[in-house]
Amino acid sequence: MENCGLLSENNVPVPLKSISVQVLVQDHVATVSSTLQYVNEEERPLEALFVFPLPADAAVCHFSAKIGEQEIVAEVQDRETARDRYDDAVSSGQQAFLLEESSESPDVFRLSVGCLSAGQNAAVTIIYVTELAVQDDHSLRFCLPAVLNPRYTPAGSAAGIVSEISSGAVPYTLTLSVHVSSPKPISKLESSCTLDPLVFLHSDHTQATVNLSPGHMFDKDVELFVYYQDTHQPSAIVEAGVTTAPPGSLMRDTVVMISLYPEFPEEVMSSLASRGEFVFVIDRSGSMGDMMHHGKGAQMRIESAKDTLLLLLKSLPVGCYFNIYGFGSRFESFFPQSVEYNQDTVDKALKRVKEMKADMGGTEILQPLKHIYSQPCYPDHPRQLFVFTDGEVFNTKEVLDLVKSHVHSHRCFSFGIGEGASAALITGMAREGSGHAQFITDTDRMQPKVMQSLRFALQPAVLNISVDWTLPDDVTVDTLSPPINVLFQGQRTLIYAQLKGESSGGSEGTVTVKYSLKDQPVTNQLHFCLKPTEETGLSIHRLAARTLIRSLEQEERSGDADVEGIRSRMVELSVQAGVSSVHTAFIAVNKDSRQTVKGPLLQRRVPTYVSGYFPKSRSFLTYGFQSAAAQTPWKPGSWDFEKDLISKTVAAPSCHEKPVDKLKGKLRQALSRNHDAADSQKLKCSEKDVYSALVMEKQMTGVTEDLLLQLVSLQKASGCWDLDATLADVFGKTEDELTNQKPAQVDGSVWATLLALIWLYGCKIEQQVEWQFVAMKAVSWIGSQKVGDLSQCVCEGNVLLGCQVTKETLGI
C-alpha cells in the first residue's frame, strides 16, 4: 500500500499543530473530547487530510469546527449526501469539514478540512463515548490510540485504507486531562505514559483528576488503567431519553445498561476441561520483528510469541488435539491437520517453534482462517482458536463475518501485540467468536495474559444462556444487545435495553441471567431502580445506538434480509442518535466563508505516527546500524548483506553507549575468530548465529536465561520431569546433588517432578498464573504414580532447594 507523509518537497509545515484531549470517566464509561488545532501557514487556501485511529467500539457523537469566534456544529447525514455537500462547498470556496468512518474498519476515521484561507486558524472538536474494558487485574482500561499501523492489502484486492503516516516524530503536540467519577472509591490510576500526580477532589475518593505529563512523543498509544474498590459488582445505569425525540424512538425512551459479573460455583471451576482442539495462529509478518517496547530488556515480538507458545504447549491437557499456523502474505501449518497431544507431537512442534521467524511478508489472516474452518472438528473436542497478531488488515469486516459464521463450531481468543494493533480486529474476532480479547502493549508480559485466556478456554462450556426481565406492568423492554453466546468467570457482560412506557406503580426492575454449567443450573440476578440514576448526558443512549448499528451492519453484510430496509433503518438511527455509522458522515459547512479560489487547492496529508522497519527504540539497530545500512546494497535473503552490515557497524564511530561497546567487542571477536575458520559454510552459519543470538535475542541488555521457561521446556507431555543435569542447572545444583538427596521410596522422575513443584511454589510464586497448568499436570502425574505419603520427600526437597513449601500448598 502507499504510505504518504508530507507531500511538499519544500518542507512546508503540516497544518495540524496540536491535539487537546479531555476525558470524563464515569464508572466504566468514558466520554472523550478531542480538539485538533489547524493553522494554514501557506500563501493560498488548502485542504488538509488526516487519517487517525479511534477505539473500535467508540460511538462518535459530536463534531464541530471553530473558526475565529464562529462555531459550526456538524450534522449527521447520509454518507453520499455529506460527501456531495463537502465537495460542492470546497469547490465554491466555502470552508467545510467532513468526518467519516472507514467502510472497511470501524476504528479508523478520515477528517477532511477544506478551504482554509491563508493564515487562518481552525479548531475541530470530536467527541465520542466508549466502554472501558475490564482487565485481568480488575482495572478498567482506557486507550487513546496514537499509532495507526499501515493496513495490509492482499495482492489483487481493491485499495482499502490509505494511511497518511510518518515513521518519525509527528509535528504536533498532545495534551490530555482526565476526570474520573464513580460511586465506588477510586484506588489508583496507572498509565503506560508519564502522568502528573493524581489529585482527589473529594475526601471519599470518588472523584479525581490527572494530566498527561508534557512531551508525549506519539510513538505509542496512551493507556490509562483505573482501579476502583469493589470493581466486580453488578450494576445498572438508567438514563432518561430526550422529550423532543420522536415517540417510540430509541432517543425518546429510557435506556438501561446492565453490567454483570458471573460468578461460577467453586466446585465447577476447580475441574478444568481435559478435552479440546487447540489451534494457535501466529502472525509472522515482518513487523513481528519489531520490539515489544522501547525500554531495556525488550524482546522481539516474534520471540515473545515463541516463549508464549512454549508455555501454551506445555500447559495443554494430555489427550487433547492441537496444531500451529504461521501466517503473513501466505500461511503454513505444522501438521496437515490437528494431531493428538503426546510426547512425539509436542517435541516436533517445539522444534518448529524454535525455527519460527518474522519472515512471511504482510498480514493476511483471511486465508488461514478459511483453511482452519474447512477442517472437520473432532467429536467431543471443542475447537479453541488462539490468534496472535500485531497488525491491521484492510478487510476487517470480512474477517469478522467469517469468524461469526463459524461461531457454533469454535471459540476465538485474540491477542493484539504492540502499539497500533487493530482494536477493531482483535476485539471483533473475540466478540464474534464468543471468546476473549487481550492487548499486550508497552512492558506487558505476553505470557500471563495468554494463560488467563487459556483458563477461559479450559473452563466448562456455558450452555442455554437466557436473559429475563421483570418490570412493572406498564413497562416493556426491547433488548438491544446481541444474544449472549458466552460467559466467563468474573468477566463483565454488558446488556443494553430500551424501556418503553412509564410505570404507574413499582419503581424497580429485575434482570435474571440463567445458564447451565456442567449440567448444573446457575442463576445470576440484579435488581435495579427504574429512576434515572445519575447525570450521564446521553452517553448510554449513544452506546446503545452504536451497539444496534453494529448489529445492523453485520445483518446487512450477511445479505440474507432486506438490505435496503436495513440500510435505511441504520441511517435513520444514526441521524436520530447523532452517532456515526458506515453509511453516514458528519458534515459542517461555513456558509459565510465564501472566497474566490484561484487554481486547485493545495492538499496536505497530516502524518500519523507508525513504527517503521527501524523502530525508534534505543536498540542496536539505532546505534550505527542505520548509517551502515545506507552504505550497503540490499540483497533480499542475502546473508552477505548482514555480514557486511555487522562489519560496518563494528567500525562505526557513532556508537557511544556502553552496551553497544560491549556488543561491538563481542562481534569483533566473533568475526575475527570466524574468519580463521577453514569451512566457509561454517563461517557463514557461525556469524549468523552470533548475530541472531546477540542482536535478536539479547538486545544488548545481557538478560539472563529465563529459568522458568527453561524449567517448563524440560517438562514431559505427561507432566513429569527427568532427573538430569539440565534440570539441576535450573536449580543451580549439580546432577549428583539432586541424585544423592533422592529418598529411597521414590524413583528419579517422581523426585525430579516434586523438586520442580517445590521450586515453582518457592521461587516463582509471583508468576503462578503462567505455570499454573504446568503444575496441575505435574500434580496429576504424581497422583497417578501411587507413591504413598510424600511428606518426607517434600521436607528433603525444601532443604535441598532452600524453600519452605508445604505438601498442602503443592496440592499433593
C-alpha positions in Angstrom: 0.0 0.0 0.0 1.0 3.6 -0.5 2.4 5.3 2.6 2.2 9.1 2.4 3.9 11.6 4.7 4.2 15.3 3.8 3.6 15.9 0.1 5.7 19.1 -0.1 9.3 18.8 -1.1 10.0 22.3 0.3 9.5 21.3 3.9 6.1 23.1 4.1 4.7 22.9 7.7 1.9 20.5 8.2 -1.3 22.3 9.2 -2.2 20.3 12.3 -0.4 22.0 15.3 -1.9 20.4 18.4 -4.4 17.9 19.9 -6.0 18.6 23.2 -8.0 15.7 24.8 -10.3 15.9 27.8 -11.6 12.5 29.2 -14.5 12.2 31.6 -14.7 8.7 33.1 -18.0 7.9 34.8 -17.7 4.4 36.4 -16.8 2.3 33.3 -17.9 4.6 30.5 -15.6 7.3 29.1 -16.6 10.5 27.2 -13.7 11.8 25.2 -13.4 15.3 23.7 -10.5 15.8 21.3 -9.8 19.3 19.8 -7.5 19.5 16.8 -5.9 22.9 16.1 -5.2 23.6 12.5 -3.2 26.6 11.0 -2.8 27.3 7.3 0.8 28.8 7.1 0.8 28.8 3.4 0.0 31.7 1.0 -3.2 30.2 -0.5 -6.2 28.1 0.6 -5.5 24.4 1.3 -7.3 21.2 2.1 -5.9 19.0 4.9 -6.5 15.3 5.2 -5.9 13.4 8.5 -6.5 9.7 8.9 -6.4 8.6 12.5 -7.5 5.7 14.8 -10.3 5.7 17.4 -11.3 2.9 19.8 -13.1 0.1 17.9 -16.3 0.3 19.9 -16.4 4.1 20.2 -19.7 6.0 19.4 -18.7 9.3 17.7 -21.5 11.6 18.7 -20.3 15.2 18.1 -18.2 17.1 15.5 -17.8 20.8 15.3 -15.4 23.4 14.0 -14.5 26.9 15.4 -13.0 29.5 13.0 -12.1 32.6 14.9 -15.2 33.2 17.1 -17.6 31.4 14.9 -18.5 27.8 15.8 -20.1 25.4 13.3 -21.7 22.2 14.6 -21.8 19.3 12.2 -24.9 17.3 11.3 -25.0 13.6 10.7 -26.2 12.9 7.1 -26.3 10.1 4.7 -22.7 9.5 3.6 -23.1 10.2 -0.1 -25.1 13.4 0.6 -22.5 14.6 3.1 -19.7 14.0 0.6 -21.5 15.9 -2.2 -22.1 18.8 0.2 -18.4 18.8 1.1 -17.2 18.8 -2.5 -19.7 21.5 -3.5 -18.7 23.7 -0.6 -15.0 23.4 -1.1 -15.2 23.9 -4.9 -17.2 27.1 -4.4 -14.7 28.5 -1.9 -16.6 27.7 1.3 -14.9 26.3 4.4 -16.1 22.7 5.0 -15.3 19.8 7.4 -16.1 16.1 6.8 -15.6 13.3 9.3 -16.3 9.7 8.1 -15.7 6.2 9.3 -13.7 3.8 7.2 -16.0 1.4 5.3 -13.5 -1.4 6.0 -12.7 -1.0 9.7 -14.7 0.9 12.3 -11.6 2.0 14.3 -10.2 4.3 11.5 -11.7 7.8 10.7 -10.8 10.3 8.0 -11.1 14.0 8.6 -11.1 16.4 5.7 -10.6 20.1 6.4 -11.4 22.1 3.3 -10.6 25.6 2.0 -8.7 27.1 5.0 -7.7 30.6 4.0 -4.0 31.6 4.1 -3.0 32.3 7.7 -6.3 31.1 9.1 -6.9 29.0 12.3 -9.5 26.3 12.7 -10.2 24.2 15.9 -12.0 21.0 15.2 -13.6 19.1 18.1 -14.6 15.4 18.0 -16.5 13.8 20.9 -17.0 10.1 21.4 -18.2 7.7 24.1 -16.7 4.3 24.8 -16.9 1.4 27.3 -13.8 0.7 29.3 -12.6 -2.9 29.1 -12.1 -4.9 32.3 -8.5 -6.3 32.7 -7.4 -9.4 34.5 -6.2 -7.4 37.5 -9.8 -5.9 37.7 -8.7 -2.5 36.4 -10.6 -0.7 33.7 -8.5 0.2 30.6 -8.9 3.4 28.6 -6.8 3.7 25.5 -6.3 6.8 23.4 -4.9 5.4 20.1 -2.0 7.4 18.8 -0.5 4.9 16.5 -2.0 3.9 13.1 -0.3 0.9 11.5 -0.5 0.6 7.7 -3.4 -1.6 6.7 -2.1 -4.6 4.7 -4.0 -5.1 1.5 -3.7 -8.6 -0.1 -2.4 -8.7 -3.7 -5.2 -8.4 -6.2 -7.6 -6.6 -3.8 -9.0 -3.2 -4.3 -7.2 -0.5 -2.4 -8.6 -0.2 1.1 -7.5 2.3 3.8 -4.6 4.6 2.7 -2.9 5.8 5.8 -1.1 9.2 5.9 1.8 8.0 8.2 5.2 9.1 9.3 8.0 6.9 10.7 9.5 9.9 12.6 8.2 12.3 15.2 4.9 13.9 14.3 4.9 17.7 14.1 2.0 18.3 16.5 1.7 18.1 20.3 -0.8 16.4 22.7 -2.2 17.5 26.0 -4.5 15.1 27.9 -6.6 15.7 31.1 -8.7 13.0 32.8 -11.5 13.4 35.3 -12.7 10.2 37.0 -16.1 10.0 38.8 -17.6 6.8 40.3 -19.9 5.8 43.1 -17.1 3.4 44.1 -13.9 4.9 45.7 -11.0 5.2 43.3 -8.0 3.2 44.4 -5.4 4.4 41.9 -4.7 5.3 38.3 -1.8 3.9 36.3 -0.6 4.6 32.8 1.9 3.4 30.2 2.9 7.1 29.8 4.2 9.6 32.4 1.4 11.2 34.4 1.3 14.2 36.7 0.3 13.3 40.3 -3.3 12.1 40.9 -5.5 14.7 42.6 -8.5 13.6 44.6 -11.4 16.1 44.6 -13.4 14.6 47.5 -12.3 13.0 50.8 -14.2 9.8 49.9 -12.0 9.4 46.8 -15.0 9.1 44.4 -13.6 11.9 42.1 -10.1 12.5 40.9 -8.2 14.3 38.1 -4.9 13.6 36.4 -3.0 15.0 33.5 -0.5 13.5 31.0 2.9 14.9 31.6 4.3 17.2 28.7 6.4 15.7 26.0 4.4 12.7 24.8 6.1 11.5 21.5 3.1 9.9 19.8 5.2 6.7 19.4 2.7 4.6 21.4 -0.9 4.6 22.4 -1.9 6.4 25.7 -3.2 3.8 28.1 -4.8 4.6 31.4 -5.8 1.9 34.0 -8.4 2.9 36.5 -8.7 0.9 39.7 -11.9 1.1 41.8 -12.7 -0.6 45.1 -15.2 -3.5 44.5 -15.0 -3.3 40.7 -16.7 -6.7 40.3 -20.1 -5.7 41.5 -23.1 -5.9 39.1 -24.6 -2.6 38.4 -27.3 -0.8 36.3 -27.2 2.7 34.8 -30.7 4.0 33.8 -30.7 7.0 31.5 -33.7 9.2 30.6 -34.4 9.9 27.0 -35.0 13.3 25.1 -38.5 14.6 25.2 -38.2 16.2 21.8 -37.3 12.9 20.0 -40.0 11.1 18.1 -42.3 9.0 20.2 -41.3 5.3 20.4 -37.8 6.1 19.2 -34.6 4.9 21.0 -33.7 8.5 21.9 -37.1 9.2 23.4 -37.3 6.2 25.7 -35.4 5.3 28.8 -32.3 3.1 28.2 -30.6 0.9 30.7 -27.0 -0.5 30.6 -26.6 -3.7 32.8 -23.2 -4.8 33.9 -23.0 -8.4 35.1 -20.0 -10.3 36.6 -20.9 -14.0 36.5 -19.5 -16.0 39.5 -19.4 -19.7 38.9 -19.5 -22.3 41.8 -16.1 -23.1 43.1 -16.5 -26.9 42.6 -17.2 -26.3 38.9 -14.1 -24.1 38.4 -11.8 -26.5 40.1 -12.3 -29.1 37.4 -10.9 -27.7 34.1 -11.6 -29.4 30.8 -9.3 -32.2 29.6 -10.5 -32.3 26.1 -10.4 -29.9 23.2 -8.7 -29.0 19.9 -6.4 -26.0 20.3 -5.3 -24.2 17.2 -2.7 -21.4 17.6 -2.4 -18.9 14.8 0.8 -16.8 14.9 1.4 -13.6 12.9 4.8 -14.0 11.2 4.7 -10.8 9.1 7.8 -8.6 9.0 6.5 -6.2 11.8 6.7 -9.1 14.3 10.4 -8.5 14.2 9.8 -5.1 15.9 10.4 -4.8 19.7 7.7 -5.4 22.3 8.5 -2.0 23.7 11.2 0.7 23.7 12.8 0.1 27.1 15.6 -2.0 28.4 15.3 -5.8 28.1 12.7 -5.7 25.3 12.2 -8.8 23.2 11.2 -9.0 19.6 7.5 -9.7 19.3 8.1 -13.0 17.5 10.5 -14.1 20.3 7.9 -13.3 22.9 5.3 -15.2 20.9 7.6 -18.2 20.7 8.1 -18.2 24.5 4.4 -18.0 24.9 3.8 -20.9 22.6 6.2 -23.0 24.7 4.1 -22.2 27.8 0.9 -23.0 25.9 2.1 -26.3 24.5 3.3 -27.5 27.9 0.1 -26.4 29.6 -2.3 -28.3 27.3 -4.1 -31.3 28.8 -3.0 -34.8 27.8 -5.3 -36.4 25.2 -6.4 -33.1 23.5 -5.6 -32.2 19.9 -3.5 -29.2 18.6 -2.0 -27.5 15.6 0.1 -24.3 15.0 -0.3 -22.0 12.0 2.0 -19.2 10.9 0.7 -16.5 8.5 1.8 -13.4 6.6 1.3 -13.0 2.9 1.0 -16.8 2.9 0.4 -19.3 5.6 1.7 -22.7 6.7 0.7 -25.2 9.4 3.0 -27.5 11.5 0.7 -30.5 10.8 -1.7 -31.2 7.9 -4.5 -31.4 10.5 -4.6 -31.2 14.2 -2.8 -34.0 16.0 -3.2 -35.8 19.3 -1.1 -34.3 22.2 1.7 -36.6 23.1 5.5 -36.5 23.6 6.3 -37.1 20.0 4.0 -34.4 18.6 4.9 -31.9 21.2 8.7 -32.5 20.5 8.1 -32.0 16.8 6.1 -28.8 17.4 8.6 -27.3 19.8 11.4 -27.9 17.2 9.4 -26.0 14.6 8.6 -23.2 17.1 12.3 -22.6 17.7 12.8 -22.1 14.0 10.0 -19.5 13.6 10.9 -16.1 12.3 9.1 -12.9 11.3 9.7 -13.7 7.6 6.3 -14.1 5.9 5.6 -10.7 4.5 2.3 -8.8 5.0 -0.6 -9.5 7.3 -3.3 -11.6 5.5 -5.3 -13.5 8.0 -8.4 -14.4 6.0 -7.0 -17.3 4.1 -5.5 -19.2 7.1 -8.9 -18.8 8.9 -10.8 -20.2 5.9 -8.4 -23.2 5.8 -8.8 -23.8 9.6 -12.6 -23.6 9.4 -12.6 -26.0 6.4 -11.0 -28.7 8.6 -13.5 -31.1 10.2 -13.8 -30.8 14.0 -13.0 -33.7 16.3 -16.1 -35.1 18.2 -16.1 -34.2 21.9 -13.1 -31.9 21.4 -14.4 -28.3 21.1 -12.2 -26.2 18.9 -10.4 -23.3 20.6 -8.7 -20.8 18.3 -5.9 -18.6 19.6 -4.9 -15.7 17.2 -1.8 -13.6 17.8 -1.2 -10.5 15.6 0.5 -7.1 15.8 -1.1 -5.9 12.6 -4.0 -4.5 10.8 -5.9 -5.7 7.8 -7.9 -3.7 5.3 -10.7 -6.3 5.2 -11.5 -6.3 8.9 -15.2 -6.7 8.4 -14.8 -9.6 6.0 -12.6 -11.4 8.6 -15.2 -10.8 11.4 -18.1 -12.0 9.3 -16.1 -15.3 8.6 -15.5 -15.8 12.4 -19.1 -15.1 13.2 -20.3 -17.6 10.6 -18.4 -20.4 12.4 -19.3 -19.3 16.0 -21.2 -22.5 16.7 -18.2 -24.7 15.9 -15.4 -22.9 17.9 -14.4 -20.1 20.3 -11.8 -17.5 19.3 -9.3 -15.9 21.7 -7.4 -13.0 20.2 -4.3 -11.1 21.2 -3.2 -7.7 20.0 0.6 -7.3 20.2 2.3 -3.9 20.4 1.2 -0.4 19.7 -1.2 0.1 16.9 -2.7 -3.4 16.7 -6.2 -3.0 15.3 -8.7 -2.9 18.2 -11.5 -3.5 15.7 -9.9 -6.7 14.5 -8.8 -8.0 18.0 -11.9 -7.2 19.9 -14.2 -8.1 17.0 -12.7 -11.6 16.5 -13.2 -12.4 20.2 -16.7 -10.9 20.2 -17.9 -12.8 17.1 -16.0 -15.9 18.1 -17.5 -16.0 21.7 -14.0 -15.7 23.1 -11.9 -13.1 24.9 -9.6 -10.4 23.7 -6.3 -9.2 25.2 -3.9 -6.4 24.3 -0.2 -6.7 25.1 1.4 -3.3 25.0 4.4 -1.4 26.3 6.1 -3.5 29.0 3.3 -6.0 29.4 4.4 -9.6 29.5 2.5 -11.7 27.0 2.5 -14.9 29.0 0.2 -14.1 31.9 -2.5 -12.6 29.6 -2.4 -15.6 27.3 -2.6 -18.1 30.2 -5.6 -16.3 31.6 -7.3 -16.8 28.2 -6.2 -20.5 28.3 -8.0 -20.8 31.6 -11.1 -19.4 30.0 -10.8 -21.8 27.1 -10.5 -24.7 29.6 -13.4 -23.5 31.6 -16.5 -25.7 31.2 -18.8 -24.5 28.4 -21.7 -22.3 29.5 -24.9 -23.5 27.8 -28.5 -22.4 27.4 -28.0 -18.8 28.3 -31.2 -16.8 28.7 -32.0 -13.3 29.9 -35.3 -12.5 31.5 -36.7 -9.1 32.7 -39.2 -8.5 35.5 -40.7 -5.0 35.2 -43.9 -3.1 36.3 -47.0 -3.9 34.2 -46.9 -0.7 32.2 -43.2 -1.1 31.1 -42.0 -3.3 28.3 -38.4 -4.0 27.2 -36.5 -4.3 23.9 -33.1 -5.8 24.3 -30.7 -4.0 22.0 -27.6 -6.1 22.6 -27.0 -9.3 20.5 -27.8 -12.6 22.3 -25.2 -13.6 24.9 -23.3 -16.6 23.5 -20.5 -16.9 26.1 -19.9 -16.2 29.8 -16.5 -16.3 31.6 -15.9 -16.5 35.3 -15.6 -12.9 36.7 -15.7 -11.2 33.3 -18.1 -8.4 32.7 -21.1 -8.9 30.4 -23.0 -5.8 29.2 -26.6 -5.7 28.2 -28.3 -2.6 26.6 -32.1 -2.4 26.7 -34.8 0.1 25.7 -37.6 0.5 28.3 -40.9 1.6 26.8 -43.8 3.0 28.8 -44.0 4.6 32.2 -44.6 2.8 35.5 -47.6 3.9 37.4 -46.7 1.7 40.4 -43.4 -0.2 41.0 -40.1 1.6 40.7 -37.8 -1.4 40.5 -36.9 -3.8 37.8 -35.0 -7.2 37.8 -32.8 -8.8 35.2 -32.1 -12.5 35.5 -29.5 -14.4 33.6 -29.8 -18.2 33.7 -27.5 -20.8 32.2 -26.2 -24.3 32.7 -22.7 -25.2 33.7 -21.6 -28.9 33.7 -25.3 -29.8 33.9 -25.8 -27.6 36.9 -28.4 -24.7 36.6 -26.9 -21.3 37.6 -28.8 -18.0 38.1 -27.4 -14.5 38.4 -29.8 -11.7 39.2 -29.7 -8.0 39.6 -32.3 -5.6 41.0 -32.2 -2.0 39.8 -34.1 1.2 40.2 -36.1 2.4 37.2 -35.5 6.1 38.1 -32.5 7.6 36.1 -29.5 7.1 38.4 -27.1 9.9 37.5 -26.4 12.7 35.1 -24.8 10.8 32.2 -25.9 13.1 29.3 -26.9 10.8 26.6 -23.8 8.6 26.7 -25.8 5.4 27.4 -28.2 6.1 24.6 -25.4 6.6 22.2 -23.6 3.4 23.2 -26.8 1.5 22.9 -27.4 3.1 19.4 -23.8 2.1 18.4 -24.4 -1.5 19.6 -27.6 -1.7 17.5 -25.9 -0.1 14.4 -23.1 -2.6 14.6 -25.6 -5.5 14.6 -27.5 -4.0 11.7 -24.2 -3.6 9.7 -23.5 -7.3 10.1 -27.0 -8.2 9.2 -26.6 -6.1 6.0 -23.4 -7.8 5.1 -24.8 -11.2 5.5 -27.2 -10.5 2.6 -29.9 -12.7 4.0 -32.5 -10.0 4.5 -33.9 -6.8 3.0 -30.6 -4.9 2.5 -32.2 -1.6 1.5 -34.5 -1.7 4.5 -31.7 -2.4 6.9 -29.5 0.4 5.4 -32.4 2.8 5.7 -33.0 1.9 9.3 -29.3 2.3 10.1 -29.2 5.8 8.6 -32.3 6.8 10.4 -30.9 5.5 13.8 -27.5 7.1 13.1 -29.1 10.5 12.3 -31.5 10.4 15.2 -28.9 9.4 17.8 -26.2 11.6 16.2 -23.8 8.6 16.1 -21.6 7.8 13.2 -22.0 4.7 11.0 -20.6 3.2 7.9 -23.5 4.8 5.9 -23.4 8.3 7.4 -20.8 11.1 8.0 -20.6 14.3 9.9 -20.6 17.4 7.7 -20.1 21.1 8.6 -20.1 24.0 6.2 -19.3 27.6 7.0 -21.7 29.3 4.6 -20.4 32.8 5.5 -16.8 32.0 4.4 -17.2 32.1 0.6 -14.0 33.2 -1.2 -12.6 33.1 -4.7 -10.3 30.2 -5.2 -7.7 30.6 -8.0 -6.3 27.3 -9.1 -6.6 24.0 -7.4 -6.4 23.8 -3.6 -3.1 22.7 -2.1 -3.5 19.2 -0.5 -1.6 18.4 2.7 -1.7 15.0 4.4 -1.1 15.0 8.1 1.1 12.2 9.2 0.1 9.8 12.0 2.9 8.0 13.8 3.7 4.5 12.8 6.6 2.2 13.7 8.9 1.8 10.7 11.3 -1.0 9.8 13.9 0.7 12.0 11.9 1.4 15.2 12.5 4.5 17.3 13.9 2.4 20.1 17.3 2.7 21.7 18.4 -0.6 20.3 21.4 -1.9 18.4 19.6 -1.0 15.2 19.5 2.7 16.1 23.2 3.0 17.0 25.2 2.8 13.8 23.1 0.2 12.1 21.1 2.6 10.0 24.1 4.5 8.8 25.8 1.3 8.0 22.7 0.1 6.1 22.8 3.2 4.0 26.2 2.2 2.7 25.3 -1.4 1.9 23.3 -2.5 -1.1 20.3 -4.6 -0.1 20.1 -8.1 -1.5 16.9 -9.8 -0.2 17.7 -13.0 1.6 21.4 -12.5 1.4 23.5 -13.1 4.5 26.3 -11.3 2.8 24.3 -8.1 3.4 24.0 -8.8 7.1 27.7 -9.8 7.4 28.8 -6.6 5.7 26.4 -4.7 8.0 27.9 -6.2 11.1 31.4 -5.3 10.0 30.5 -1.7 9.2 28.5 -1.4 12.5 31.5 -2.6 14.5 33.6 0.0 12.8 31.1 2.8 13.1 32.3 5.7 15.2 28.8 6.8 16.2 28.2 4.1 18.8 29.0 5.6 22.3 26.7 3.7 24.6 28.4 1.1 26.9 26.1 -1.8 26.0 26.9 -1.2 22.3 30.6 -1.0 23.0 30.4 -4.4 24.8 28.5 -5.8 21.9 30.9 -4.4 19.4 33.7 -6.1 21.3 31.9 -9.4 21.1 31.2 -9.0 17.4 34.8 -8.2 16.7 35.9 -11.4 18.5 33.3 -13.4 16.6 34.2 -12.0 13.2 38.0 -12.4 13.9 37.5 -16.0 15.2 35.3 -17.0 12.3 37.5 -15.6 9.6 40.1 -18.1 10.6 37.7 -21.0 10.1 38.6 -23.3 7.2 35.0 -24.1 6.2 33.4 -21.1 4.6 29.9 -22.5 5.1 30.6 -22.9 8.8 31.9 -19.3 8.7 28.5 -18.0 7.5 26.4 -20.1 9.8 28.6 -19.2 12.8 28.5 -15.5 12.1 24.7 -15.6 11.6 24.3 -17.5 14.9 26.3 -14.8 16.7 24.2 -12.1 15.1 20.9 -13.8 15.9 21.9 -14.6 19.4 23.4 -11.3 20.4 21.2 -8.9 18.5 17.8 -10.5 18.1 17.6 -12.4 21.5 19.7 -10.4 23.9 19.2 -6.9 22.6 22.4 -5.6 24.3 20.9 -6.0 27.8 22.8 -9.1 28.9 19.4 -10.6 30.0 19.9 -13.9 31.8 18.1 -17.0 30.6 14.5 -17.2 31.8 14.8 -20.1 34.3 11.0 -20.5 34.4 10.8 -21.1 30.7 13.9 -23.4 30.9 12.1 -25.5 33.6 8.9 -25.6 31.6 10.7 -26.6 28.4 12.1 -29.7 30.2 8.6 -31.0 31.3 7.4 -34.1 29.5 3.9 -34.1 27.8 2.7 -36.4 30.6 3.5 -33.8 33.2 6.7 -35.2 34.7 10.4 -34.2 34.6 13.5 -36.4 34.2 16.2 -36.3 36.8 19.2 -35.0 34.8 21.9 -32.3 34.6 19.7 -29.8 32.7 17.1 -29.8 35.5 19.8 -29.4 38.0 21.1 -26.3 36.2 17.7 -24.6 36.6 18.0 -25.2 40.4 21.7 -24.1 40.4 22.7 -27.5 41.5 24.7 -30.5 40.1 23.1 -33.7 39.0 24.9 -35.5 41.8 23.5 -33.2 44.4 20.0 -34.0 43.2 20.6 -37.7 42.9 22.4 -38.1 46.3 19.5 -36.4 48.2 16.8 -38.6 46.5 14.7 -40.5 49.1 14.8 -44.2 48.5 11.0 -44.6 48.3 10.6 -42.7 45.0 12.2 -43.1 41.6 14.1 -40.4 39.7 11.1 -38.9 37.8 8.9 -38.6 40.9 11.7 -36.9 42.8 12.5 -34.6 39.8 8.8 -33.6 39.4 8.5 -33.0 43.2 11.5 -30.7 43.1 10.1 -28.8 40.1 6.9 -28.2 42.0 8.7 -27.0 45.2 10.9 -24.7 43.1 7.9 -23.2 41.3 6.0 -22.5 44.6 9.1 -21.5 46.5 10.9 -19.3 43.9 8.3 -18.3 41.2 5.1 -17.8 43.1 4.7 -14.3 41.7 4.4 -15.9 38.2 1.9 -18.6 39.2 -0.6 -17.5 36.5 2.0 -18.5 33.9 2.8 -22.0 35.3 -0.5 -23.0 36.9 -1.4 -25.6 34.3 2.1 -27.0 34.2 1.9 -27.6 37.9 -1.6 -29.1 37.6 -0.3 -31.6 35.1 2.7 -32.4 37.4 0.4 -33.0 40.4 -1.9 -35.2 38.4 1.0 -37.2 37.1 2.4 -37.8 40.7 -1.0 -38.9 41.8 -1.1 -41.5 39.0 2.2 -43.0 40.3 0.6 -44.1 43.6 3.7 -43.5 45.6 2.1 -43.1 49.0 2.8 -40.4 51.6 5.3 -37.8 50.3 5.7 -35.7 53.4 9.3 -36.7 54.0 10.2 -36.2 50.3 8.8 -32.6 50.5 10.9 -31.9 53.5 14.0 -33.2 51.8 13.2 -31.2 48.7 12.8 -28.0 50.8 16.2 -28.5 52.4 17.9 -29.1 49.0 16.3 -26.0 47.3 16.2 -23.7 50.3 12.4 -23.4 50.2 9.6 -23.7 52.8 6.7 -25.2 50.8 4.1 -27.4 52.5 2.7 -30.6 50.9 -0.8 -29.0 51.1 0.4 -26.0 49.1 1.6 -28.3 46.4 -1.8 -29.9 46.2 -0.4 -33.5 46.5 
